[in-house]
Each structure stands twice: as C-alpha cells, then as structure tokens.
Amino acid sequence: MNKQVHITEVVLRDANQSQIATRMPRSDFEGILETMDKAGYYSLEVWGGATFDSCLRYLDEDPWDRLRFIRSKVKNTKLQMLLRGQNILGYKHYSDDTVRAFVRKSVENGIDIIRIFDALNDPQNMATAIDECLKAGGHAQGTICYTISPIHTFEKYVELGRTLESMGCNSLCIKDMAGIMSPQVCYDLVSALVKEVKIPVYVHSHSTTGLGPLTLMKAVEAGAAGIDTAISIFSGGTSHPSTESLVYALDEMGYDCGVDLKVCQAINNHFKPVQARFLKEGGLNPSVLTTKIDALNYQIPGGMLSNLIAQLTAVDKLDKLDEVLAETPRVRKDLGYPPLVTPMSQMVGVQAVTNVLTGGRYKNISKEVKSYLRGEYGKAPGEVSQELVKLALGDEKPIEGRYDDTIEPEIPGAKAYLGSLAESEEDVLSYVAFPQQAEAYLRERQEKKALKVSYSIEEAE
C-alpha cells in the first residue's frame, strides 16, 4: 500500500496573503468551495493569519461570517487556521480569558485544526491556546518556527517538538515562513523529529528562494505526514509550491496524496481570472512571483520584504532598500535572534527602516521594540543587547515571570463599551483584537440595518 501524504491547500489564506496581501474577498471563492471540498485535500487553510484583520480593514466583511459560510459549503474537508498563540490574531499579547474565548469560538464556528505558533518559539506563549483547543474538541497543531541563527540548533528544535508533544499537541508543524530551509536540512530535521516524537509532523514552506518544492519533496521522503501547497495559479514566488506539481510528482514516486488532479484543474481555472484581475488592478505585483535568492542571506519572508518596500516607497526612499536589508539582521541579532514571523518580522523591519532613515542606530526606538525588551512578548530566544536594553528602558527593569498573568481580561470592558453594537460574543472578540477596525465595521453594519428597516417601513406605507 502506498504511503499516504496529506495535502493542505492554502490558497484561501497564506497563498493570497503572500501574493495579494490577503485582499481576496469572499465573492472570489464562494463559487468554488464545494468543488474544493471534492478535491481530496486533507485540509483547507481558510482563516487566521492576516485574514481577520484584512476582512475588517479592507474587505468590509465579518471574518466570523466568512468562516461560517466556508463551513456551510465545505462538508467533508477539515478547515484549518493559523493562530499566533497569546497574540491570537493581533499584534500584542492578550489575557488568557481572551485567548480561550477566541479559540473556543473558532472551533464552534467551524475550525477543525488550529496551527498554533509563537514568534519566539516560546512554549509558554502557546500553552493556553493549545489547552483550550483540546478542551474545545479541536486538533491542536504545535508549531516550530524555523529560522537560522547561532542559537537555533537541531537539538533546540527537537527539544521544542518534544515539549509541544508533552503539552498535548495532536501534531507538529515545521513552519518555514521565509522559504530558507534547504532540502537537506529539512530531511534531517524531519527525520530527527519523526524519530523523537510519536505525533505526525507536517511541513510548511514558501517558494521565495526557489527551494520550496525540493524542500517539501525531501520532507515527504523523511517521513512527514503532510505538506502545504497552493493551487498553481497562486503558487510560486512568495507563495508556496504548486499543489498540482507536488501531487503529480509524489504520485509518480508511489505516494498517495488522495488529491484528484482533474478537480484541481477546475479549481485552478476558477482562480485564473481572479489572478488576472489582481494583476490588472495592481493588487498583485509581478515582483512577488520571482525567486528572491537574497532571502537566504537576509532571511526575510516575502510579506516582510513587501512591507519594507512599501514603507520606503511611501517616503520616496526605495534607494535605501539595500541598506535596510543589511541592517535587518543586525537588529535581529540585537534582539536575541527572534524568528522573523509576525509580529517579530514587523517589529524588526520597522526598526531597521528607522535606523537607516534617521541616520543613526536606535535614535528612535519603536514602542513595540521597547515592549519586547520589557518582556511583554515572552522570553527572547537568545541574549539581547544589554546596551540596547539600557537605551530603550533606562533604569526600568524587564518584567520577571509571565507577563500574560498581569493582563486584565479585555472582554468585560469591551462588552460594556460596545453595548448594542455587539450582537454576539464573536463581535466582542473582533473588537478586542482590532478595536478601531471592528468598531467601524459594527457601526456601519448597524447603520445599514437601520436604513433597511426604514426602507421597509416606507414600502409598507
């Protein structure tokens, strides 16, 4: 019997986040969901990451409604999301009460698998979300954020894998957000984890450096239970290896992916005009479709690179990009080598831009970096620059113990503030995660309902 390999399709979350900044509205995919449900995917990644923020900020959509709609159309395939541990889907830490409520409601609204990660690979920052996911009946997938630094060793990664298994995780994922994990390193790391843990190991990588397809092939050869891929029209570049290409190759090698390539063709055909529209309207920059081999040096994920370019373009300083790319690893070292994944990628990137544009290192230190140095994001992976700590905090001492224990529950205050604007616990959670964007959305929704009632009364009269 052929060895089974699970395929997770990411076009509805990470692929469109990586290529078109998560601007894909529900109308672009609602007509293909039932077909996607027939493709034979192990799971569809449909939620989490930047989708929540983007729905409220740009798409005029309720992210919870979006999830419920997908669930109503996808009956047979598992739905998956990405959660930033104690950050949930925002950019700071939240109280345990909020994390638990968010996780519970995610499962209630249709999520089967929650991939839980922490930007610092700190298990303490994942513990509450993992515990609540298991209590809610979800599949908790603990995550190892892959990065390269003097302190990130195989031994540390395997130790983290064992820790996540002991915390009750149903599976593990190696998350290579920058596409910098080489095929051989992937093979060795997956082999080591498969040997040391009893739960399945999954691998997530991007095509940014061109290594992605080779890396995922070696992951499967090493015993990975599954891989993440993107339907071909939204694959490649800062996105992911092509679903069809990997399935075709693995099938020939004797693996059973369970995916019907004829159905994939229908899915791809559906998304072709979507991609064409984004290209025409400028929402898809062709540069994100090309191989960025420099990422092997700078270790900058595709989304982070796009943000750096956007920041410099906005102030007419794109000529400073090379300086910013060189400064980024230096800032990362000063901060103790955090993996460049949200929110650390934004934090490091903004500080690198600031250092270059102000003409001096740390003339201005962002409030986020100060919070990080204070200990509000958990334990730094490595030793931080004490000179920078002194510069940022002065005589203030970093936090001792778990910062999250000091956070007051956000939900009671949010409920009181929103009043009748909030029609559900989900509305309150949206506000807690993104206050400004959620309040604007909820007020607009209330106004639309009031107008609708007014029109109905006028028609009745």
C-alpha positions in Angstrom: 0.0 0.0 0.0 1.3 3.5 -0.9 2.3 5.8 1.9 -0.3 8.5 2.4 0.7 12.1 2.3 -1.7 14.8 3.5 -2.1 17.9 1.3 -3.2 21.2 2.9 -4.4 23.7 0.3 -3.5 27.3 1.3 -5.0 29.5 -1.5 -7.7 30.8 0.8 -5.3 32.0 3.4 -1.5 32.0 3.1 -1.2 32.0 -0.7 -3.3 35.1 -1.1 -1.8 36.6 2.0 1.7 36.2 0.5 0.9 37.4 -3.0 -2.0 39.8 -2.8 -1.8 41.0 0.8 -4.9 39.0 1.9 -7.2 41.1 -0.3 -9.3 38.2 -1.7 -13.0 38.8 -0.9 -15.5 36.1 -0.3 -17.0 36.7 -3.8 -13.8 35.5 -5.4 -14.0 32.0 -3.9 -17.6 31.3 -2.8 -18.5 29.6 -6.1 -15.6 27.1 -6.0 -15.8 25.9 -2.3 -18.0 22.9 -3.0 -15.6 21.8 -5.7 -12.6 22.3 -3.4 -14.4 20.0 -0.9 -14.3 17.2 -3.5 -10.6 17.5 -4.4 -9.4 15.1 -1.7 -7.4 17.6 0.3 -6.6 16.7 3.9 -7.4 20.3 4.9 -8.1 23.8 3.6 -6.3 26.6 5.4 -9.0 29.3 5.3 -8.7 31.5 8.4 -6.3 33.1 10.8 -3.0 34.9 9.9 -3.9 38.2 8.4 -7.4 37.2 7.1 -9.2 38.5 10.2 -7.6 42.0 10.1 -8.0 42.2 6.3 -11.7 41.3 6.4 -12.4 44.2 8.8 -9.9 46.7 7.5 -10.2 46.3 3.7 -12.9 43.9 2.6 -15.9 45.1 4.6 -16.6 41.5 5.7 -17.3 40.0 9.1 -14.5 37.4 9.5 -16.7 35.1 11.6 -19.4 35.2 8.9 -16.8 34.4 6.3 -15.7 31.3 8.3 -19.3 30.2 8.9 -20.0 30.5 5.2 -17.0 28.4 4.2 -18.0 25.8 6.7 -21.5 25.7 5.3 -20.1 24.8 1.8 -17.2 22.6 2.9 -18.7 19.5 4.5 -16.1 16.8 4.1 -12.7 18.5 4.3 -11.1 19.8 7.5 -10.8 23.5 7.9 -7.6 24.9 9.3 -6.4 28.2 10.7 -3.2 29.9 11.9 -3.2 31.3 15.4 -0.3 33.4 17.0 -0.6 31.8 20.4 -1.0 34.5 23.1 -1.2 37.1 20.3 -4.3 35.3 18.8 -4.6 37.3 15.5 -3.5 40.6 16.7 0.0 42.1 17.4 0.2 42.1 21.1 -0.4 39.6 24.0 -3.9 39.2 25.3 -5.3 37.8 28.6 -5.8 34.1 29.0 -9.5 34.7 29.1 -9.5 36.3 25.7 -7.3 33.6 24.2 -9.5 30.9 25.5 -12.7 32.6 24.2 -11.2 33.2 20.8 -10.0 29.6 20.4 -13.3 28.2 21.7 -15.3 30.3 19.3 -13.0 29.5 16.4 -13.8 25.8 16.9 -17.5 26.5 17.4 -17.7 28.4 14.1 -16.2 25.7 12.0 -12.4 25.3 12.5 -11.1 21.8 12.9 -7.3 22.3 13.1 -5.6 25.2 14.8 -1.9 25.6 13.9 -0.6 27.4 17.0 2.8 29.2 16.9 4.7 31.8 18.8 7.1 34.3 17.2 9.8 33.4 19.8 9.2 29.7 19.8 8.3 30.1 23.5 6.1 27.2 24.5 4.7 29.2 27.4 3.1 31.6 24.8 1.4 28.6 23.1 0.2 26.8 26.3 -3.2 28.5 26.8 -4.3 28.2 23.2 -3.2 24.5 23.0 -5.1 23.7 26.2 -8.3 25.4 25.1 -8.2 23.9 21.6 -8.0 20.5 23.1 -10.9 21.3 25.5 -13.0 22.6 22.7 -12.5 19.4 20.7 -10.2 20.9 18.1 -6.9 19.5 16.7 -4.0 21.4 18.2 -1.0 21.6 15.9 2.0 22.8 17.7 4.4 24.8 15.6 8.2 25.1 15.3 9.1 28.4 13.5 12.2 27.6 11.5 15.0 30.2 11.3 18.8 30.2 11.0 20.9 31.7 13.7 23.8 30.8 16.0 21.3 29.8 18.7 18.8 27.8 16.6 20.1 24.3 16.5 18.6 20.9 15.7 18.8 20.0 19.3 16.7 23.1 20.3 14.1 22.3 17.6 13.8 18.7 18.6 13.5 19.7 22.2 10.7 22.1 21.3 9.0 19.3 19.4 9.1 17.0 22.4 7.8 19.8 24.7 4.8 20.5 22.4 4.0 16.8 22.3 4.1 16.7 26.1 1.7 19.6 26.1 -0.9 17.5 24.4 -0.5 18.7 20.7 -2.1 16.3 18.2 0.6 17.0 15.6 3.6 19.2 14.9 4.4 21.6 12.0 7.7 23.0 10.9 6.9 26.5 9.7 9.5 27.8 7.3 7.9 31.3 6.7 10.8 32.7 4.6 11.4 29.6 2.4 15.0 29.3 3.7 15.1 25.7 4.9 17.2 23.7 2.5 16.1 20.3 1.3 18.9 18.5 3.2 18.2 20.4 6.4 14.5 19.7 6.1 15.2 16.0 5.5 17.5 15.8 8.6 15.1 17.8 10.8 12.0 15.9 9.9 13.9 12.6 10.3 15.0 13.7 13.8 11.5 14.8 14.8 9.9 11.6 13.4 12.3 9.6 15.5 11.8 11.6 18.7 8.0 12.2 18.8 5.0 9.9 18.2 2.7 12.6 16.7 2.6 13.4 13.0 5.0 16.0 11.6 3.8 18.5 8.9 6.0 20.9 6.9 5.1 24.4 5.7 7.5 26.3 3.4 7.4 29.1 0.8 8.8 29.3 -2.7 10.6 32.6 -2.0 14.1 31.3 -2.6 13.2 28.7 -5.1 13.9 25.8 -2.6 10.3 25.2 -1.6 9.4 22.3 -4.0 12.7 20.5 -3.3 12.3 21.0 0.4 8.8 19.6 0.5 9.8 16.6 -1.5 12.6 15.8 1.0 10.1 16.4 3.9 7.9 13.6 2.5 10.9 11.3 1.9 11.9 11.9 5.6 8.5 10.8 6.8 6.4 14.0 7.0 2.7 13.2 7.3 1.8 16.2 5.2 2.8 19.4 3.4 1.2 22.7 2.5 0.8 23.7 -1.2 -1.1 26.3 -3.2 -3.2 25.8 -6.4 -0.8 26.6 -9.2 -2.2 30.0 -10.4 -1.5 31.3 -6.9 1.8 29.4 -6.3 5.4 30.3 -6.6 7.4 33.3 -5.6 6.5 34.5 -2.1 3.6 31.9 -2.1 4.0 28.2 -1.9 4.9 25.3 -4.2 2.2 24.2 -6.6 -0.4 21.7 -5.4 -0.7 20.0 -8.8 3.1 19.8 -9.4 3.8 18.2 -6.0 0.8 15.8 -6.2 1.9 14.7 -9.7 5.5 14.1 -8.7 4.6 12.4 -5.4 2.1 10.1 -7.1 4.7 9.0 -9.6 7.1 8.3 -6.7 4.5 5.9 -5.1 2.9 8.2 -2.5 -0.8 8.5 -2.1 -1.8 12.2 -1.8 -5.5 11.5 -2.2 -5.9 14.6 -4.4 -7.8 14.4 -7.7 -5.8 16.5 -10.3 -8.9 16.8 -12.5 -10.7 18.6 -9.7 -7.6 20.7 -9.1 -7.8 21.8 -12.8 -11.3 23.1 -12.2 -10.1 24.9 -9.1 -7.2 26.5 -10.9 -9.4 27.6 -13.8 -11.7 29.3 -11.3 -8.8 31.3 -9.8 -7.2 32.3 -13.2 -9.5 35.3 -13.8 -9.1 36.3 -10.1 -5.3 36.4 -10.5 -5.7 38.3 -13.8 -7.9 40.9 -12.2 -5.4 41.5 -9.3 -2.6 41.8 -11.9 -4.5 44.3 -14.0 -5.6 46.4 -11.0 -2.1 46.4 -9.4 -3.1 44.3 -6.3 -0.6 41.6 -7.5 2.9 43.0 -8.1 4.8 40.7 -10.5 7.9 41.1 -8.4 6.4 38.7 -5.8 6.3 36.0 -8.4 10.0 35.8 -8.9 12.7 34.0 -6.9 14.4 36.0 -4.2 17.7 34.2 -3.5 18.8 37.1 -1.2 16.4 35.8 1.3 18.9 33.1 2.1 21.2 35.8 3.4 18.7 38.2 4.9 16.1 35.5 6.0 13.3 38.0 5.3 9.9 36.4 4.5 8.1 37.6 1.3 5.4 39.5 3.2 8.0 41.3 5.3 10.0 42.2 2.1 6.8 43.7 0.6 6.2 45.7 3.7 9.8 47.1 3.7 9.4 48.1 0.0 6.1 49.8 0.7 7.5 51.7 3.7 10.4 53.0 1.7 8.3 53.8 -1.3 5.9 55.8 0.8 8.7 58.2 1.8 10.4 58.1 -1.5 13.5 56.3 -0.1 13.4 53.0 -2.1 17.1 53.6 -2.9 17.8 52.8 0.7 16.5 49.2 0.4 19.9 47.6 0.3 20.9 49.4 3.5 17.7 48.3 5.2 18.3 44.7 4.1 21.8 44.8 5.6 20.5 46.5 8.8 17.7 43.9 9.4 20.0 41.0 10.5 21.9 43.4 12.8 18.7 44.5 14.5 17.6 40.8 14.8 20.9 40.0 16.5 20.4 42.8 19.0 17.0 41.4 19.8 18.3 37.9 20.5 17.7 36.3 17.1 13.9 36.1 17.1 12.4 34.2 14.1 11.2 36.7 11.5 7.5 35.9 11.7 4.5 38.1 12.8 4.7 40.2 14.9 8.5 40.0 15.2 9.1 40.5 11.4 7.2 43.8 11.5 9.0 44.9 14.7 12.5 44.1 13.3 11.6 45.5 9.9 10.2 48.8 11.1 13.2 49.3 13.5 15.7 48.6 10.6 14.0 51.1 8.4 14.0 53.7 11.2 17.7 53.1 11.9 18.6 53.7 8.3 16.3 56.7 7.6 17.3 58.5 10.9 20.9 58.2 10.0 21.8 56.5 13.3 21.1 53.2 15.0 18.3 53.4 17.6 18.0 57.2 17.6 14.3 56.4 17.7 13.2 53.1 19.3 9.6 51.9 18.5 7.2 51.3 21.3 6.9 47.7 20.2 10.6 47.1 20.5 10.5 48.7 24.0 7.7 46.3 24.9 9.6 43.4 23.6 12.7 44.3 25.6 10.5 44.8 28.6 9.4 41.2 28.3 5.8 41.7 27.1 6.2 39.2 24.2 7.8 36.4 26.3 11.3 35.1 26.6 13.8 36.2 23.8 15.4 33.1 22.1 18.9 34.4 22.7 20.8 37.1 24.6 19.6 40.6 23.8 22.0 43.6 23.5 22.2 45.0 27.0 23.3 48.3 25.5 20.0 48.4 23.6 18.0 47.4 26.7 19.7 50.3 28.6 19.0 52.7 25.8 15.3 51.7 25.5 14.3 51.2 29.1 16.7 53.3 31.1 16.6 52.3 34.7 13.3 50.3 34.2 13.7 46.6 34.9 12.4 44.0 32.5 9.4 42.0 33.7 10.1 38.9 35.8 7.7 36.0 35.4 4.9 35.6 32.9 3.6 39.0 31.5 0.3 37.5 30.5 -0.6 36.9 34.1 -0.7 40.7 34.6 -3.1 41.4 31.8 -6.6 42.3 32.8 -9.4 40.4 31.0 -10.4 42.5 28.0 -13.9 41.1 27.3 -15.9 42.7 30.1 -14.8 46.2 29.2 -15.3 45.6 25.5 -18.9 44.3 26.1 -19.7 47.4 28.2 -18.2 49.8 25.7 -19.9 48.2 22.6 -23.4 47.8 24.1 -25.9 47.1 21.4 -23.3 47.3 18.7 -22.2 43.8 19.7 -24.8 41.2 18.7 -22.6 38.2 19.7 -19.5 37.2 21.6 -17.8 37.0 18.2 -18.4 40.7 17.7 -16.8 41.4 21.1 -13.8 39.3 20.2 -13.4 41.2 16.9 -13.3 44.4 18.9 -10.8 43.1 21.4 -8.5 42.0 18.6 -8.9 45.1 16.4 -10.8 47.8 18.2 -10.7 50.6 15.6 -11.5 48.4 12.6 -14.1 46.3 14.4 -15.9 49.3 15.8 -16.1 51.0 12.4 -17.4 47.8 10.8 -20.0 47.2 13.6 -21.3 50.9 13.4 -21.6 50.6 9.6 -23.5 47.3 10.0 -25.9 48.9 12.5 -26.5 51.9 10.2 -27.2 49.6 7.2 -29.7 47.6 9.3 -31.4 50.9 10.4 -31.6 52.0 6.8 -33.1 48.7 5.7 -35.7 48.9 8.4 -36.5 52.5 7.4 -36.9 51.4 3.7 -39.2 48.5 4.8 -41.5 50.8 6.7 -41.7 53.3 3.8 -42.6 50.5 1.4 -45.2 49.2 3.8 -46.8 52.6 4.0 
